[in-house]
Amino acid sequence: MSLPQFDTKKPPLFSARRKLAALVPLTVFLAACGGAAEESPTGSNGAEGASDDAPSSLVVWDWKSGDSETAAYYDAARENFAAEHPNVDVEFVAQPFDQYYTLLGTAIQSGQGPDIVMSNAGAQLRSRTDALLPLDEYVSEARDRLTGWEGFEADGTTYAVPLTLQGHPIYYNKSLYTEAGLDPEAPPTTWTELEANCQAIASETEASCFALGNQEGFGIEFFLSGFGPGIFDDEQYDKWLEGERDWNSPEVRRVFELWTETADEGWYNEGVNSTTMFNDMFTIFSSGKAAHVVGLISDVGHWADLGEFLEDDLGVMQPPEIIEGVDEPSVPIEGGIGYGVTEWTSDPELAAELVMSLSSTDALEIFYQDAGAIASDTTIDTSGADSTVVHEIVKWLPDGDPVLHTALSAETLELMHRLSQQLIAGDVTVDDALEQLAASDAS
């Protein structure tokens, strides 16, 4: 199956359930966080409304601009911006990802720092909208060209421009399937089949069934979003996204019961709570020590990253049906990362124009050529991709609903991280965990 060509004359369509455009591109976006550059004490130092007749500057914070794989992308964005603003100096500060939101929080508290910031979609962005400028008046030309906007909106207002799409497919190792006597071209479609496969892998190989790293507590996020589409029906999925979450429902309870049961049954590598997700979990999988991993479609732990090691042995599957009646669960998809403008920048229009250069087709085309994720730009031609895994992922994109865990607040996510570790350690019951999560979600 060939990948779709994109019609640049027609805007992408969205359903009432906010599904992504039926034709979605690829862009590559590898994960290594570059070393932090020296930080400017303030952001833009140009006067309010500064013109190009007087030199000014913009400071951008992210965790990507130090990567060798993204160098050409940033060069292209700079060139695009400089064509209209030759006297504006742009400084990119690549912060380490594991410290990024802490550093950003410090900048927000002080009310000064970068003019432009990178953010993940969902809770990370929505918890910081007080520090970001609404961008709706600046992004009209990109509204139809890009997709994934919902993850960068709050209460109908746009606070960042999407660069990539993100989702949580389940990757598997075809070689380990063969070793276990399983059909490598027929991954499981139900939980019962997955349980049987895990039993075969345990008895016939030395690998664990799944790689899992939960030192940071991120594992439960991937578990909820990776398996949730096989548990929630359409109505419950929509209510979850809309904030009408019933933490006492049998379906929500089933998510957390399976989290503890799979750990108790030995599905994972040893020392889950002391194993980092980035990047120990993905190293365990790509080195052949685990048969499956809930991964990403962009950024670290995605098809290009894992395929570099597993090559043709890399397979990909959609969530299995876990509760009977949940028909054809699909990989969840939404905006991945994007750039927004801070509320303290001295020249909002200038900063917004740099964001538009960073999301320009020419720049994102280079991302596609140089790295390996799914881009937000629907006009990029992906028909030349030669990975069968990519073909599968792109085929699933039109059916993908937004990711479940990013609908939660940052505070509830932090609590869920801690509780997920305690559940695995046996220090808290599922009942206690759900009671605490319900209280946090309601506050």
N, C-alpha and C positions, 0 to 999 in steps of 0.2 A: 504494500500500500504506500503510495507516495504522499508526502505531506502537502497540505493545502497551499494554494497560491492565495494571496490576499488581495481583495478588491479595494483599491485605495479610493474609489469613488463612493462607496457605500459605508455608512457608519455601522459599527458593531451593534447588535441588538441585545437587549437584556430582557429576561422574563420577569414576572412578578417576584420570583424567588431570587432575583439578582444573579442569575447565572451568567457566566462569562460569555463573551462573544464566541460564536461558533467557529470562527477561524482565529487561531491564536498562534503567535510566533514563538521561535526559540531564540534565546540569547544566552550566552554563557557567562557565568558569574562565579568564579572560584572563591574559596573561603579564607585563605590566609590573611590574617589581620596584619597590616603593615605596622612598623614601629612608629611611635608617635613623634611627629615633628614638633619643633618648638612652638609653643602656643603664643599667639598674640594676646595681650591682656584684654583687648577689646575687639569688637568686630569692625564694621565699616567705620572709617574715620573721615569719610567725605562729609561735606555739609549737607543739610537737608535739601533733597532735590538736586544734588550736585550734577553738573553737566559734564560732558566729556571734554570740555575745554580745560577743566581743572582735574589733575590726577586724583583718583580716589582708590579705595581698596575694598575688597570683600574677602571675608574669611569663611571657609567651609569646613565643618567638622564631619567626619564619617569614619568608617572602619575599612574602607576599600581602596582609597586613593594611593596607598602605599604598596599595593600588590603589583607585581610585574605583569600579571595577566590583564590588568585593567589600565595599564599605562597609556596605551594607544587610545582608549576610550576617553580618558581625561584630556589627552592632547586634542582630540577632535572637539570635545566640548569647549575647551579653551579657545580654539580657533573659531568656532561658531560664535562665541560670545565676543571675541576681540574684533570680529568684523564690524560690529556695531559700536563697540566700546573699547577702542584701542588704548585709551589712557587709564583704564581701570586695571589695577593689579589684583589678581586672584590668588589667594593662598589656600591650599588644601592641607588640612591637618588630619593625618590618619591616626586616630586613637585606637588603642587595643580594645577589641570588642568586649572582653570580660570586664573592662573598667568604663566602657563608653557611657552607659546610662548614669553611672555614679558621677562621672565628670560633667555630664550634661546637667544633672541635677544641681551640682554646685554652681554652674554658670547661671541656671535659672534662678536660683536663690539670690545670687548677686545682681541679677538683672543686667548682666553684660557678658559678652563672649562672642561666639561666631554669629555671622549674619544668616548662614544657611546651615541646616543640620540634616543629617540622614536619620531615618527612623524606620523601624519595622512597622508594618501595618497593624491595626487593631489596638490592643490595650496599651502598648508602648506609646503609640501616637496619641490616643484619646486621653490618656492620663496627663498629657503635657500641652493640651490645646490652649491653655491660658497663656502659654509662653510663645505661641505661634500665631502668625497672621493668617486670616482667611485669604485664600488665593483665587477664589472664584472669578474675580474680575480680570485676572491675568491669564487664565488657562483656557479660554474659550476655543482657541485654534487647535488645542490638543485634545479637547474633550472627546471627539469622535475617533481620533487616531489612536489614542491610548485606551487600554482597558485595565480593570482592577482598581477603579477609583473608590469603591465602597470602603475598602480597608483604610483609606486615608481621609474619611469623612466622619464628622460628628455632628449630630442634629442637623443634617442637611448641608453642612458647610464643609468645604474642601480645605484641608490644612497641609497637604503635601501632594506631590505629583508622583505617580507610580513609575518605577523603572522596570521592575520585574514582577512576575507572578510567583506565587508560592503555594505549595500543597504537600500532602503527606502520602505518597504511594508506599506500598510495601515491596521492597526489593528482596530478591531471593537468589541463591547461588545454585545454578543449574548443575554444576559438577557434584555438589553435595546431594542434590536430589537423585542424580544417577547412582551415586555411591550407596544411597539408602534404598535403592530399588524403586524409586518414584519416577513418574514421567516428568522430565524437565520442561516439557512444553504444555503441561496441564496443571498449573498451580491451583490450590484449593479455592473453591467458591463458597464454601460454608464453614462454620466453626467446627463442625464435626469432622470434616475433611482435614482441616488444619490440625486438629488434635491428633488425628491418625498420622499425619505427616510428621508431626513433632515426635511421636512415639517411634516411628521408623528411623528418624534421624538420630534419636537418642540410642537406639539399639544397634544401628548399623554404622554409625560414624563416631568420631571423637568430638564432633562439633556440638555446640548448644543450638537449640532451635532458633532463638532470637538473640541478637546482640542488644544489650541495654546498658546505658550509662545514666545514672540518676544522682550523681554527686551534687549537681546544681538543682535537682528537682525537676529538670526539663522533661524527663522521661514520661511523666504522667501527661504532659501536654501532647506529646506525640501519640501516646496511647489513646487518649480521648479523641483526638482528631483523626487518627489513623483508623480506629475501629468503630468510633461512634456512628458513622454512616451505616454500619451494618446492624445497629441497635435501635436507633431512632427512626420512627416513620416520618413522613413528610411534615405532618402537623406538628409533631414534637420538635423536629429539627427547626422549623420556622419559629416556634415559640422560644426556643433556646436562643436563637439569634436575636430575637426581638426583646429579650430580657425577661420573658415570662417563664422562668425556669423552676421546675418542681424537683427539688433535690430529694424528695421522698418517693418519687416515681420508681416503679420496678426497673425501668430502662436505665435511669441514671444510677440506681443502685447496682445494676448489672455491670456497668463500666468498672466500678470500683471493686466489686467482687472478683471480676476477672483479673484485675490488676494484682490482687493478692493471691488468687488461686494459681495463676500462671507462675508467679514467683515461688509459691510453695511447692509446685509440681516440678520445679527445676528447669523451666524453659530457658532461663537466661544464664549468661556467664556468671562466674563467681564474683562476689564483691560489687554488686550493682550500685549500692549507695556510695561506694568509694571510687567508682569508675566515671570519668568525665564523659559527657556526650560529645563534646568538641575537644579532641577528636578521637578519644580512645574507643568509644562505641563503634564509630565507623571504621576504625582500624581493625577492630576485632572481626567485623563483617568482611571487609575487603581482603583480609589475610586468610579467609577460609575457615575461621574458627567459630563461625555462626552461620546458620543457613538462611536467616531472614534478618531484616532490620526495617523499622519504620523510618523512612528517610524524607528527603526533600526533593522538590523538582528544580530548585534553584539554590544557589549558595553552596555551602559545605554539605557533604553527605547527599549529593544529588547524582544523577545518572552519569555525568561526565567524570566526576570525581571518583565514583566507585568503579566505573567502567575502565578507568585507566589501569586498574589492577586486575579486575576480573574479566575484562574484554567480553568475549562471546558467552562467557558463563554467567553474565549478569542478566537476570530476569526481573520482571516487574509485574505486580498483580494489584487488583483493586481490593478494597476491604471485603472480607467474606461476610455472607449473611449470617448473623449471629442469632437474632430473634426472628422466628418464622413470620413471614409476611412482609418483611422489609425487602422490597423487590429491587434487585440490581443496584446495590449500593455503589456509589461512585467516589473516586478520590476527591477530597475537598480542595477547592482552588480559590484563591483570592489574591489581592495585591501583596507583593513581597516586601520590597524596600522602596523608599522614595525620599525625596528631598523636600523640606519645608523651609519657611523663612521665619526667623525669630522676631518677636514683637518689638525688640529694642533696636533693630537695625535702623540706621539713619536714612536709608534710601530704599524703601520697600519695593518700588518699581524696578530699580536696578537689580536688586537681589532676586526678584521674581524672574527677570529676564535671564539671569544666570541659571536658575532652575530650569527654565524652558530650554536653554542650550544643553543642559545636562540630560534632558529627556528628548532631545532632537533625534530624528530618524537616523541621520548620518552617524551620530555618536552611538546610538543603540545598535546600529548595524555592525559597528566594530566590536561591541560587546559580544554580539552573536558570533562573529567570525573568530574572535580570540579566546572566548572562554567556554561557557556551556550551560546556561539556565534558560528559563522561559521568559521572554521579554514582554513588556506591556504594549509594545508597538505592533499593531495589527497589520501594518503595511510592509513589514519585513518578510521577504521571501525565504521560507524554510525548506523548500522542496529539495534542496541538495543534501539534507542531513542523511547520514548513512547508518545511524544507530537504530536498530529495531526497537530498542527500549524507548527512544524518543518518539518513534511512530506510534507506539502504544499510548504514551502519555498524551500526545497531541490529540489523538483520537478521543480520549476521555474528557478533554477540557470542556467541551460544550455542556456536559452534564454535571460539572462540578459546582457544588454549593460552597458558600464561605466556610472557613475553618472554624471549628467549634470553640477551641480554647481562646482564640483572640477576641471572642465576644465578652469574655470576663474582664473585670477590672484588674488593674495591676495588683491591688491589694489582695483580691481573691486568688489571683494566680500565685502570689507569693505564699499565701497560706496553703494552697493546694500542693505547692512544691514540698513544703515541710511535712504535710500530712502524708504525701506519697512515700516519703522516706520512712515515716513512722509506721505506715501500713506494712511495708515490706519487712521492717524490723520486728513487727508484732507488738508495737508499743501503743497502738490505738486500734479500735475496731472500726469497721465500715460505718456502723451507726454513728459513732462519735465523730468520725470525719465528715459525714454528710451533714450532721447537725451544725458543726462549725462552719462548713462551707455555705450552708443556707443562711446562717446569720450574717456572714460576711457579705454575701451577695445581696442581701436585703438592706444593708447599711448604706 
